[in-house]
């Protein structure tokens, strides 16, 4: 049974887009839960499309039982005398119990602890009091009555019971009134992530001064309406199976490449056993010659259960250079090249020096619901506050993970997958440890064919093996820029670092082509930098 006290840590990651909010997954440790309370201001011109993508993504997750998602166009009015009387009684009972417990009909049904609900009410009343400088008994009562009424209306649409550790995401639009804004703060006190899409206007200065939420400007103010969201319509239009598939199949003339991109699954599953080192293969057909890409590249042990796959189709385009320049989006201290005389001159490292950077590359163990290790992968330290970058196909199948760091006896256990993207095949784990992250290449100079590279990972579980090679080409797979390189990698290398000779991450090892020698692929630094924005610190 979970503790009836819930502590909240707000906004552990800087979220700058609608989909980043949708994909963020906070964890809970020792009854402290990571929660996002975000305001996105204005419209970059693509807001409606991004909201629809968020609706589809979170509808899929909800259909699979992985989260609860509600998008509220407008909070309902409270006018019926019977309802006013009922919630007034709830308020009086709260006061008579010394503010220690409070409950409503819906909160009891949904399993919310009366103590946690009382704590959330008390915190929210204090926030409103701080904003108004004074709060008499009548205003307090009317406010709490509204809070409880709005909460019950929201809970009526929940598909299952509230869980202290569950992922609950609530989105609303253009909230400007103080009491309504406080209601969404109230939801965060109950462990729910909240996003306010402030496309037309924002909260007033008195609420802004309270510092409750983080804001990010997306674009100019607009009068465009955001269509209402109805989960039942998503099921009716697409079908639960299509919604939950997660990644669509893309078919084009000239053949396809199919890769295995399973979604994260915390539920018990059953499948056939596989021997160590085995991996699922899908076929790519280019002209008449079949080519196999192995993905996921994680070392699997013989097990009686493993994740169920969700297939995605991939196309290989002709070789071309990486197209995106991300220099302006990141702080100066992360840039490798600079003209400032105060910064040290970049110098190429020897292979021996590059091998020493293996201490910032970790071995990731994937465990099923019985605690058995079902496979291994690799990961890269990217943030001092415990952030580790790996592939989504490494992180997608486990109930929890163990992380091993070179020359350390401690094994760090975590179930925090706080961000993931199946299309980019990237995910971020977090452990309770201060880390020494590797620098990510700034892209000052374009990567070129023939450029020397070093790969560090744990193929077949062989901790932090180092290999060298060159960049042999550039590919675009599913609109994702990838680097083709010759440094040898094997199953278990997925999530490992691909470094230039300055010791900077230029890619993350992701896949390899079976029908060939040392034809390996890494997701490029542009996608990595975009994905990890907010984690580098």
C-alpha positions as CSV (number, residue, x, y, z in Angstrom):
1,X,0.0,0.0,0.0
2,X,1.3,3.4,-0.9
3,X,2.0,6.1,1.7
4,X,-0.8,8.6,2.2
5,X,1.7,11.5,2.0
6,X,2.7,12.7,-1.5
7,X,5.6,15.1,-2.1
8,X,6.0,16.9,-5.4
9,X,9.1,18.0,-7.2
10,X,8.1,20.4,-10.0
11,X,9.5,20.7,-13.5
12,X,12.6,18.5,-13.3
13,X,13.1,18.9,-17.1
14,X,12.7,22.1,-19.2
15,X,9.9,21.3,-21.6
16,X,9.6,23.5,-24.7
17,X,7.0,21.8,-26.9
18,X,3.7,20.1,-26.9
19,X,5.1,16.7,-27.8
20,X,7.8,16.9,-25.1
21,X,5.1,17.3,-22.5
22,X,3.3,14.3,-24.0
23,X,6.4,12.1,-24.0
24,X,7.7,13.2,-20.6
25,X,7.4,10.5,-17.9
26,X,8.2,11.5,-14.3
27,X,9.0,8.9,-11.7
28,X,8.2,8.5,-8.1
29,X,10.8,7.7,-5.4
30,X,10.3,7.6,-1.7
31,X,6.8,9.2,-2.2
32,X,8.3,12.1,-4.1
33,X,6.9,12.4,-7.6
34,X,8.2,14.5,-10.5
35,X,5.5,16.6,-12.0
36,X,5.3,19.1,-14.9
37,X,3.2,22.3,-14.6
38,X,3.8,24.0,-17.9
39,X,2.4,27.0,-19.9
40,X,3.1,27.3,-23.6
41,X,2.4,30.8,-24.9
42,X,1.2,31.7,-28.4
43,X,1.0,29.7,-31.6
44,X,4.0,29.1,-33.9
45,X,1.5,28.3,-36.7
46,X,1.5,24.6,-36.1
47,X,-0.2,24.4,-32.7
48,X,-3.3,22.7,-33.9
49,X,-1.3,20.0,-35.7
50,X,0.9,19.5,-32.7
51,X,-2.1,19.2,-30.4
52,X,-3.6,16.6,-32.7
53,X,-0.3,14.6,-32.6
54,X,-0.3,14.9,-28.8
55,X,-4.0,13.7,-28.7
56,X,-3.1,10.7,-30.9
57,X,0.0,9.8,-28.9
58,X,-1.7,10.0,-25.5
59,X,-4.8,8.3,-26.7
60,X,-2.6,5.4,-27.8
61,X,-0.9,5.3,-24.4
62,X,-4.3,5.4,-22.7
63,X,-5.8,2.7,-24.9
64,X,-2.9,0.5,-23.8
65,X,-3.4,1.3,-20.1
66,X,-0.2,3.3,-19.8
67,X,-1.6,6.6,-18.7
68,X,-4.7,8.7,-18.1
69,X,-5.2,11.7,-20.5
70,X,-7.8,14.4,-20.4
71,X,-7.9,17.7,-22.5
72,X,-10.4,20.2,-21.0
73,X,-11.7,22.9,-23.2
74,X,-13.6,24.7,-20.4
75,X,-14.2,24.1,-16.7
76,X,-18.0,23.5,-16.0
77,X,-20.1,26.0,-14.1
78,X,-21.5,25.1,-10.7
79,X,-25.1,26.3,-10.3
80,X,-27.3,23.4,-9.2
81,X,-28.3,23.9,-5.6
82,X,-28.1,20.2,-4.8
83,X,-24.4,20.1,-5.9
84,X,-23.6,23.3,-4.0
85,X,-25.1,21.8,-0.9
86,X,-23.2,18.5,-1.3
87,X,-19.8,20.1,-1.7
88,X,-20.5,22.6,1.0
89,X,-21.0,19.6,3.3
90,X,-17.6,18.2,2.1
91,X,-16.0,21.5,3.0
92,X,-17.6,21.6,6.5
93,X,-16.5,18.0,7.1
94,X,-12.9,18.9,6.1
95,X,-12.9,21.8,8.6
96,X,-14.4,19.6,11.4
97,X,-11.6,17.1,10.9
98,X,-9.0,19.8,11.4
99,X,-8.1,19.9,7.7
100,X,-6.6,16.4,7.9
101,X,-8.9,14.5,5.5
102,X,-11.4,15.3,2.9
103,X,-13.3,13.2,0.4
104,X,-16.0,13.3,-2.3
105,X,-18.1,10.7,-4.0
106,X,-15.9,10.5,-7.0
107,X,-12.6,10.7,-5.1
108,X,-13.6,7.7,-3.0
109,X,-14.5,5.8,-6.2
110,X,-11.2,6.6,-7.8
111,X,-9.1,5.7,-4.8
112,X,-7.6,9.1,-3.9
113,X,-6.4,9.1,-0.3
114,X,-8.5,11.5,1.8
115,X,-5.2,12.7,3.4
116,X,-3.6,13.5,0.0
117,X,-6.8,15.3,-1.1
118,X,-6.8,17.3,2.1
119,X,-3.1,18.3,1.7
120,X,-3.8,19.4,-1.9
121,X,-6.7,21.5,-0.8
122,X,-4.7,23.1,2.0
123,X,-1.8,24.0,-0.4
124,X,-4.2,25.4,-3.0
125,X,-6.1,27.5,-0.5
126,X,-2.8,28.9,0.7
127,X,-1.8,29.8,-2.9
128,X,-5.1,31.7,-3.5
129,X,-4.6,33.5,-0.2
130,X,-1.0,34.5,-1.2
131,X,-2.3,35.9,-4.5
132,X,-5.1,37.9,-2.8
133,X,-3.1,38.9,0.3
134,X,-6.3,38.1,2.3
135,X,-8.9,35.4,2.2
136,X,-12.0,35.4,4.3
137,X,-14.0,32.3,5.4
138,X,-16.7,32.9,2.7
139,X,-14.3,33.2,-0.2
140,X,-12.4,30.1,1.1
141,X,-15.5,28.0,1.3
142,X,-16.8,29.0,-2.2
143,X,-13.3,28.3,-3.6
144,X,-13.0,24.8,-2.1
145,X,-16.5,24.0,-3.2
146,X,-15.5,24.8,-6.8
147,X,-12.3,22.8,-6.5
148,X,-14.0,19.7,-5.3
149,X,-16.8,20.1,-7.9
150,X,-14.3,20.5,-10.8
151,X,-12.3,17.6,-9.5
152,X,-15.3,15.3,-9.5
153,X,-16.3,16.3,-13.0
154,X,-12.8,15.5,-14.2
155,X,-12.6,12.2,-12.4
156,X,-15.9,11.0,-13.9
157,X,-14.1,10.6,-17.2
158,X,-11.1,8.7,-15.8
159,X,-10.9,5.2,-17.4
160,X,-9.5,3.7,-14.2
161,X,-8.6,4.5,-10.6
162,X,-6.1,7.1,-9.6
163,X,-2.7,5.7,-8.7
164,X,-0.1,7.5,-6.7
165,X,2.6,6.3,-9.2
166,X,0.5,6.5,-12.3
167,X,1.0,8.8,-15.3
168,X,-1.9,11.3,-15.5
169,X,-1.7,14.2,-18.0
170,X,-4.2,17.1,-18.0
171,X,-4.3,19.8,-20.7
172,X,-6.4,22.9,-21.0
173,X,-6.6,26.1,-23.0
174,X,-6.3,29.8,-22.3
175,X,-6.7,29.8,-18.5
176,X,-6.7,33.3,-17.2
177,X,-8.9,33.4,-14.1
178,X,-7.1,33.1,-10.8
179,X,-9.3,30.4,-9.3
180,X,-9.2,28.3,-12.5
181,X,-5.4,28.5,-12.6
182,X,-5.3,27.5,-8.9
183,X,-7.4,24.4,-9.8
184,X,-4.8,23.2,-12.2
185,X,-2.2,23.7,-9.5
186,X,-4.5,21.7,-7.3
187,X,-4.3,18.8,-9.8
188,X,-0.5,18.9,-9.7
189,X,-0.7,18.5,-5.9
190,X,-2.5,15.2,-6.6
191,X,0.3,14.0,-8.8
192,X,-1.0,15.0,-12.3
193,X,1.1,16.6,-15.0
194,X,-0.6,19.8,-16.3
195,X,-0.1,21.7,-19.6
196,X,-1.9,25.0,-20.3
197,X,-2.0,26.0,-23.9
198,X,-2.1,29.8,-23.6
199,X,-2.4,30.5,-27.3
200,X,-4.6,33.6,-27.0
201,X,-3.8,35.1,-23.6
202,X,-2.1,34.3,-20.3
203,X,-2.6,34.5,-16.6
204,X,-2.3,37.8,-14.8
205,X,0.7,39.2,-13.0
206,X,-0.6,38.3,-9.5
207,X,-0.6,34.6,-10.5
208,X,2.6,34.9,-12.4
209,X,4.4,36.2,-9.3
210,X,3.6,33.0,-7.4
211,X,6.0,31.0,-9.7
212,X,3.9,27.9,-9.8
213,X,4.4,26.9,-13.4
214,X,7.1,27.2,-16.1
215,X,6.4,29.0,-19.3
216,X,7.7,28.9,-22.8
217,X,6.9,31.2,-25.6
218,X,6.0,29.3,-28.8
219,X,4.8,32.2,-31.1
220,X,2.5,35.1,-31.4
221,X,-1.0,35.4,-29.8
222,X,-3.8,34.0,-32.0
223,X,-7.5,33.8,-32.0
224,X,-7.5,30.3,-33.6
225,X,-9.6,27.9,-31.6
226,X,-8.2,24.5,-30.5
227,X,-10.7,21.7,-31.4
228,X,-12.2,19.8,-28.5
229,X,-10.8,16.4,-27.6
230,X,-12.9,13.2,-27.2
231,X,-11.2,9.9,-26.6
232,X,-14.2,8.0,-27.9
233,X,-13.9,9.8,-31.3
234,X,-10.3,8.7,-31.6
235,X,-11.4,5.1,-31.0
236,X,-14.2,5.4,-33.4
237,X,-12.1,7.0,-36.2
238,X,-9.0,4.8,-35.9
239,X,-9.8,1.8,-33.8
240,X,-8.0,0.9,-30.6
241,X,-5.6,-1.4,-32.4
242,X,-4.5,1.4,-34.8
243,X,-4.2,4.0,-32.0
244,X,-2.1,1.7,-29.8
245,X,0.2,0.7,-32.6
246,X,2.3,3.8,-31.9
247,X,4.3,3.9,-35.2
248,X,2.6,3.6,-38.5
249,X,3.9,1.6,-41.5
250,X,5.2,3.6,-44.4
251,X,5.2,1.9,-47.7
252,X,6.9,3.3,-50.8
253,X,7.9,2.0,-54.1
254,X,11.4,0.5,-54.3
255,X,11.0,-1.6,-51.2
256,X,10.8,-1.0,-47.4
257,X,12.9,-1.8,-44.4
258,X,11.0,-3.0,-41.4
259,X,12.5,-2.6,-38.0
260,X,11.3,-3.7,-34.5
261,X,10.4,-0.7,-32.4
262,X,8.5,-1.9,-29.4
263,X,6.7,0.5,-27.1
264,X,7.6,0.6,-23.4
265,X,5.5,-2.1,-21.6
266,X,5.3,-2.5,-17.8
267,X,2.7,-5.3,-18.0
268,X,3.4,-9.0,-17.8
269,X,3.7,-10.6,-21.3
270,X,4.4,-14.0,-22.7
271,X,6.4,-15.1,-25.6
272,X,8.8,-17.7,-26.8
273,X,12.3,-18.1,-25.3
274,X,15.3,-16.8,-27.2
275,X,18.9,-17.7,-26.7
276,X,21.6,-15.2,-25.6
277,X,22.6,-12.9,-28.4
278,X,19.5,-13.6,-30.5
279,X,17.6,-10.7,-32.0
280,X,14.5,-10.1,-34.1
281,X,15.1,-9.5,-37.7
282,X,13.0,-7.9,-40.4
283,X,13.8,-7.8,-44.1
284,X,14.6,-4.8,-46.2
285,X,14.2,-5.2,-50.0
286,X,16.1,-2.8,-52.2
287,X,15.6,-3.7,-55.8
288,X,15.8,-7.5,-55.8
289,X,18.5,-7.9,-53.1
290,X,17.3,-8.5,-49.6
291,X,19.2,-6.7,-46.9
292,X,18.6,-7.3,-43.1
293,X,18.9,-4.6,-40.5
294,X,19.2,-5.9,-37.0
295,X,17.3,-3.8,-34.5
296,X,17.0,-3.8,-31.5
297,X,20.7,-4.2,-31.0
298,X,20.6,-5.3,-27.4
299,X,21.9,-8.6,-26.1
300,X,19.0,-10.8,-24.9
301,X,19.2,-13.7,-22.5
302,X,17.0,-16.8,-22.7
303,X,13.7,-15.8,-21.1
304,X,10.1,-16.9,-21.0
305,X,8.6,-13.5,-21.4
306,X,9.5,-10.4,-23.5
307,X,7.8,-7.3,-24.9
308,X,5.3,-7.6,-27.7
309,X,6.5,-5.8,-30.8
310,X,5.0,-2.8,-32.6
311,X,6.3,-2.8,-36.2
312,X,7.4,0.3,-38.0
313,X,8.5,0.6,-41.6
314,X,11.7,2.5,-42.6
315,X,13.0,3.7,-45.9
316,X,16.6,4.1,-46.9
317,X,17.3,7.2,-49.0
318,X,20.5,7.9,-51.1
319,X,23.5,9.1,-49.2
320,X,23.3,12.7,-48.1
321,X,24.8,15.0,-45.6
322,X,23.0,15.9,-42.3
323,X,20.6,18.7,-43.0
324,X,19.9,20.5,-39.6
325,X,22.1,23.0,-37.9
326,X,21.3,23.1,-34.2
327,X,24.0,25.5,-33.1
328,X,21.8,28.4,-32.0
329,X,19.5,26.3,-29.8
330,X,22.0,25.3,-27.1
331,X,24.1,27.1,-24.4
332,X,27.5,28.3,-25.2
333,X,29.2,26.1,-22.7
334,X,28.1,23.0,-24.7
335,X,29.7,24.2,-27.9
336,X,32.9,22.5,-28.9
337,X,34.3,25.1,-31.3
338,X,34.7,28.8,-30.3
339,X,36.8,31.8,-31.3
340,X,37.0,33.0,-27.7
341,X,40.5,33.3,-26.5
342,X,39.3,32.3,-23.0
343,X,38.3,28.8,-24.1
344,X,40.9,26.0,-24.5
345,X,41.9,25.1,-28.0
346,X,40.3,21.8,-29.2
347,X,42.9,19.1,-29.8
348,X,42.4,15.6,-31.2
349,X,42.8,12.9,-28.6
350,X,44.7,9.6,-29.0
351,X,42.9,6.4,-29.0
352,X,44.1,5.7,-25.5
353,X,42.6,9.0,-24.3
354,X,39.3,8.3,-26.1
355,X,39.1,4.9,-24.5
356,X,39.3,6.6,-21.1
357,X,35.9,8.3,-21.9
358,X,34.3,4.9,-21.5
359,X,33.7,5.8,-17.8
360,X,30.8,8.0,-19.1
361,X,29.2,5.1,-21.1
362,X,27.1,2.7,-19.1
363,X,25.8,-0.8,-19.3
364,X,22.0,-1.0,-19.1
365,X,20.3,-4.1,-17.9
366,X,16.7,-4.7,-18.9
367,X,14.5,-6.6,-16.4
368,X,11.1,-8.2,-16.7
369,X,8.3,-8.1,-14.2
370,X,9.8,-11.0,-12.3
371,X,13.1,-9.2,-11.9
372,X,14.9,-11.4,-14.4
373,X,17.4,-9.7,-16.8
374,X,16.1,-10.2,-20.3
375,X,18.7,-8.2,-22.1
376,X,21.4,-5.6,-22.1
377,X,22.2,-2.4,-23.9
378,X,24.3,0.7,-23.6
379,X,23.8,4.3,-22.5
380,X,25.6,7.7,-22.6
381,X,25.8,10.1,-19.7
382,X,24.3,13.4,-20.9
383,X,23.5,15.4,-17.7
384,X,25.1,15.7,-14.3
385,X,21.7,15.1,-12.6
386,X,21.5,11.4,-13.4
387,X,20.4,11.6,-17.1
388,X,21.4,8.8,-19.4
389,X,20.6,8.7,-23.1
390,X,19.9,5.3,-24.8
391,X,17.8,3.9,-27.6
392,X,14.1,3.6,-27.2
393,X,14.2,0.0,-28.3
394,X,16.6,-0.7,-25.4
395,X,14.3,1.1,-22.9
396,X,10.9,0.0,-24.3
397,X,10.7,-3.5,-23.1
398,X,11.6,-3.5,-19.4
399,X,9.7,-3.2,-16.2
400,X,12.8,-1.7,-14.7
401,X,16.5,-1.2,-15.4
402,X,19.8,-1.6,-13.8
403,X,22.7,0.7,-14.7
404,X,26.4,-0.2,-14.2
405,X,29.2,2.3,-14.4
406,X,32.8,1.4,-15.2
407,X,35.0,0.6,-12.1
408,X,32.0,0.9,-9.7
409,X,30.6,-1.9,-7.6
410,X,27.2,-0.1,-7.1
411,X,24.4,-1.2,-9.4
412,X,21.8,1.6,-9.9
413,X,18.2,0.4,-10.2
414,X,15.6,2.7,-11.9
415,X,12.3,2.5,-13.6
416,X,12.4,6.1,-14.7
417,X,12.0,6.5,-18.5
418,X,11.4,10.2,-18.4
419,X,11.3,10.8,-22.1
420,X,11.2,8.7,-25.2
421,X,10.6,9.0,-28.9
422,X,9.9,5.8,-31.0
423,X,10.5,7.6,-34.3
424,X,14.0,8.9,-33.3
425,X,14.5,5.7,-31.3
426,X,15.8,7.7,-28.4
427,X,15.0,7.6,-24.7
428,X,16.3,9.1,-21.4
429,X,16.7,7.2,-18.2
430,X,17.5,8.7,-14.8
431,X,19.4,7.3,-11.9
432,X,20.2,8.7,-8.4
433,X,23.8,9.7,-9.0
434,X,25.8,12.8,-10.1
435,X,27.3,11.9,-13.5
436,X,30.2,13.1,-15.8
437,X,28.4,13.6,-19.1
438,X,30.1,13.4,-22.5
439,X,30.0,16.6,-24.6
440,X,27.7,16.5,-27.6
441,X,29.1,17.8,-30.9
442,X,28.0,21.3,-31.8
443,X,28.0,20.8,-35.5
444,X,30.4,23.7,-36.2
445,X,31.8,21.7,-39.1
446,X,29.9,19.2,-41.2
447,X,30.8,15.6,-40.7
448,X,32.4,14.0,-43.8
449,X,33.0,10.6,-45.2
450,X,36.3,9.1,-44.2
451,X,36.3,10.9,-40.9
452,X,37.8,8.8,-38.1
453,X,35.4,7.7,-35.3
454,X,35.4,5.6,-32.1
455,X,32.5,3.5,-30.9
456,X,32.1,2.6,-27.2
457,X,29.4,0.2,-26.0
458,X,28.8,-3.2,-24.4
459,X,28.3,-5.7,-27.2
460,X,27.0,-9.0,-26.0
461,X,27.3,-7.6,-22.5
462,X,31.1,-7.1,-22.8
463,X,31.3,-3.9,-20.7
464,X,32.5,-0.8,-22.6
465,X,34.3,-2.3,-25.5
466,X,36.1,0.3,-27.7
467,X,36.4,0.0,-31.5
468,X,37.5,2.4,-34.2
469,X,36.6,3.1,-37.8
470,X,35.5,5.8,-40.2
471,X,32.3,7.5,-41.3
472,X,31.3,5.6,-44.5
473,X,28.2,7.5,-45.5
474,X,25.1,9.4,-44.4
475,X,21.5,8.0,-44.6
476,X,18.0,9.3,-44.0
477,X,15.8,6.6,-42.5
478,X,12.2,7.5,-41.7
479,X,13.2,11.2,-42.0
480,X,15.8,10.7,-39.3
481,X,19.4,11.6,-40.2
482,X,21.8,8.7,-39.5
483,X,25.5,8.1,-39.8
484,X,26.8,5.0,-41.5
485,X,30.1,4.0,-39.9
486,X,32.6,1.0,-39.9
487,X,33.6,0.8,-36.3
488,X,32.5,-2.8,-35.3
489,X,29.4,-3.1,-33.0
490,X,27.2,-6.0,-32.0
491,X,24.0,-6.8,-30.2
492,X,24.2,-4.9,-26.9
493,X,26.0,-1.9,-28.4
494,X,22.7,-0.1,-28.9
495,X,22.7,3.2,-27.0
496,X,26.5,3.4,-27.0
497,X,28.5,6.4,-28.0
498,X,29.9,7.2,-31.4
499,X,32.7,9.8,-30.9
500,X,34.8,12.0,-33.1
501,X,38.5,12.3,-32.4
502,X,37.9,15.2,-30.0
503,X,35.8,12.9,-27.7
504,X,32.5,14.5,-28.6
505,X,29.3,12.5,-29.2
506,X,28.4,12.7,-32.9
507,X,25.9,9.8,-32.8
508,X,24.3,7.0,-30.7
509,X,24.8,3.5,-32.0
510,X,21.5,2.2,-33.1
511,X,21.5,-0.5,-35.8
512,X,23.5,-2.6,-38.2
513,X,23.0,-4.4,-41.5
514,X,23.4,-8.1,-41.3
515,X,24.2,-8.8,-44.9
516,X,27.6,-7.0,-44.9
517,X,30.7,-6.3,-42.9
518,X,30.7,-3.3,-40.5
519,X,27.8,-1.5,-42.0
520,X,26.4,0.1,-38.9
521,X,24.1,3.1,-38.2
522,X,24.0,5.8,-35.6
523,X,21.4,8.5,-35.0
524,X,23.1,11.8,-35.7
525,X,24.0,14.5,-33.2
526,X,21.4,17.0,-34.6
527,X,18.5,14.7,-33.5
528,X,20.3,14.0,-30.2
529,X,20.8,17.7,-29.4
530,X,17.2,18.5,-30.2
531,X,15.9,15.5,-28.1
532,X,18.1,16.1,-25.0
533,X,17.5,19.9,-24.8
534,X,16.7,20.6,-21.1
535,X,18.7,17.6,-19.8
536,X,22.2,18.9,-20.5
537,X,23.5,20.6,-17.3
